[in-house]
C-alpha cells in the first residue's frame, strides 16, 4: 500500500466519508482512517438505527390508538422490542456496508485502525506512517458521556447511554431520561411506545431547548397526552445507583422530588474524540469553547490540517458535518466553495410529531429587536393531516415586516422533517414569503400548511 | 368566458406601459384581435389588442395610467357575467399613476406593518423580458428597489454571480433625490417612457463599459463628388452623406469582424452579418433603427431603407424588431455643425462611430496648402472587446473607403 496520499481523513463518519467522496471526485488521492465501523455514530449508533426504532414506535402507536378508527381491527397486539432492535441493527449494518461500497466505488483507500497526527501532515496508524501532500482532515466526532459529578457514571446496565439503549434486549419498565434535546425526546417516544413509564428531565425551562417555544409547547402537549412525564427547569442534585434501580433527586420549580427508574438514559452532552490522537505533536489547538479551534475556512492552527463535523463546533448534526466535508474538500482542491450558511441548517427531532426548524426562533427575533411578523397554520385545519389522524402541530413562519424575508420557520408535524426543506431552499435563496405563496402547492398535502402560514404572515390566510 | 386584458410586453425591454387612450369604451362589444387601446411603451406607441371576445366590461387602468407589464388594465366578458371576483383576484390594479394601495383591506392584527407591495414578476403573461437578465434574489430585488439602486450597478457574490442581499447592502446608496419644491425657476417634468429607457440604457453603458475613443479626420473631396454624380444619375432615392458613411462602415465591418460584436456576460459574440444601428433623433429622445444585413446591401438600398426607417422612427411607428439586434452603431450630428463628438455605446454592441460635420479646412496636400472638405469620425470602443490597435485598423479602413469611394465596392 502506498504511504502517500493527497488527503488523509481521520474518521469515517458523515463528515469524514463525505469529505472523502468529494475529494476523490475532485481527483485527489484520498484515504480515510476509521477505528470502528464506517459511517460513524450516525450510521451505527445514532441517526439511522434510532430512525428505525422510531418507525417501530410509530407503528406501535398507530396500531394501539388509531387503527380501529381507520377501519383496521387487530387481535391482541404484542410489542417485541427485541425485534425492533434487530431491524434497526440490520438497517445500520446495511448502511455501514453501503459506505464501504461508496469508498470502493470512488477509489478511496480505507485504513482500519486508530490514526494519530504527526508533524507536517503525517498520520500514524498501527505504527505505519502515511503522508498527506495536500491536507489532513480531522473528523473524529464525539461520543456519549455520563455525568460522574452527580454520581451518574455510565455503567451499561442502569445508567446507560444511547449507545447502550440501541442494543437493549427488552424495554425497561421505567426510564428516566436526562436531557430533553432531540435525542432525549426521540428515546422518550420510543420507550413510551413500547410500554415504558418515561420521565424526561431537562435543566432548561422547556423541552427541545433550542426550538421555538411554541414548537416545544406543542410537543409537550402531545407527549403528555401519551403519559410521558416531563420535568423542565429541573436540576439533578444527586443520584443513588442501585443494582436494578436508580433514584434521582430533582429540584424543579422550587420543590424537591425523587424520580425512581429501572434505567437512567443519559441524553445530555457529548464528549469530543480528541484525546491521544497527536494534537500536541501536530500543533492543533482547542478554542475556549472546548471545540477544535478553526477559522472560517475550517483550518486548524496546524498548517494543512482541517477540522470538520462535531469536533469543529456546533450544531452537532450529521448534515452539518457532511457539508463541511464538501466545503473542505473543495477548498483543498483549490476551488472556491460556497460559504456555509450555518444559520440555515435544518434542525430536526424525529419523534411523533416531528419538530423541524430553520433560522431564528420568535424569542431570538425579539432579542435581536427585529421588526417581524408571525404567520401560523395549524394542522387541525389541514385535510391531509385530518385524513391521517395526525393533526398535532403547526407551521410557523417568522418574516421580516418590511421585505417579507424568512427569518425563521418552525414545523411540528407528522412529517416535519420532510417538509422543512421547502423553507430551507427558499431561505437559502432569499425568497420571501410571497414567493412561497406564488409556488402552487399540491392539494391535499401537508405542505399546503406552509403556503398558508406564508399567507397568514401577509394577512391573507385562506383556510382558518 | 371572461378575459383579462393585461398590459402586454409590446417591446423586448418594456417593463411598464402608459395607456395613452382607450379606443373602446366600457360597454362596447369587442372581438378577439380588435385594437382596444394605444399604449406608449419604452420605445414606441403600440396597439393593445383584445385576446378574447365579448363586451369590454371594465376599464381598470384609464387613459394616462402607467402600469407594469402583466397588470390588469381591463376585463372583457359576457354582458351579464359576474366579474367582481376577477377584479378582486387581480390584486393590484393601479387606476392612476400613483402607487396603488394594497387591496387587502382590514389586515388582521398579526400584520402590524403594511404588507410589502406585490411586485412579483411571475405574473407576466409573456414570460421574462428577453436579454440582459440580471440574476438576483427576490429579497435583493426588493432591497435594491427600495434603496433606488439599479441592480445592473451591483455585482453579485452568490452562486453564479447572483446578486444577494449582502451585495445590495454593501453597494453604495445613490444620493437621495431632491425634494420637490414648487418654483418658477424650473419645471419638473415627468419622465416619458422613452426618456426612462434612455436613462437606464446609458447608465448601463457608461457605467460598466470601459469606453475609449479614437478620432480620425477624413478627406471627403471624392465622396462629395461621388455623391453629386450619383444623385445626378436618375430619379432613384437621394443619397445623403450619412448613407455613404453607413455603407462604408458596413463594408469595413465585413472586413473587421472583431469590431462587429456583442459583449455578453462571460462571452463575446462576433457577428458574420452586419446589422447597423443608426441613431435617429425623435421628439423627446433618440432611437436606433437597424439596417439589417447592411454589408450586403447596395448604397441605393441603404439610402431607401435609412430614410424609411428614420421617418417611421420620428412617427414612433417602429416595431421592436426594427430597433433591436444591431451589431454596431453610427450616430451623425454633422447636420448640427458639430465638428466632432463622442457617442455612448449602445450595449451589448461594442462600438459606435460618431460623425461630425463636413467643413472646408486648409490642409497640406502633397506639400502645398489647399482647401479641402474634411470630416471627423470618432469611434467609441468597448475596451473589453476592441483594443486600441483593433479599433484603429478598422477606422483606417473606413477612412480609406470614404477617401476612395470605389474601395467600398471592392
Interface residues (C-beta under 8 A of the other chain):
Chain A: X338 X371 X373 X374 X375 X401 X402 X403 X404 X405 X429 X430 X431 X432 X434 X435 X438 X456 X457 X458 X459 X460
Chain B: X104 X107 X108 X110 X111 X112 X113 X115 X116 X118 X120 X122 X137 X138 X139 X140 X142 X143 X146 X159 X164 X165
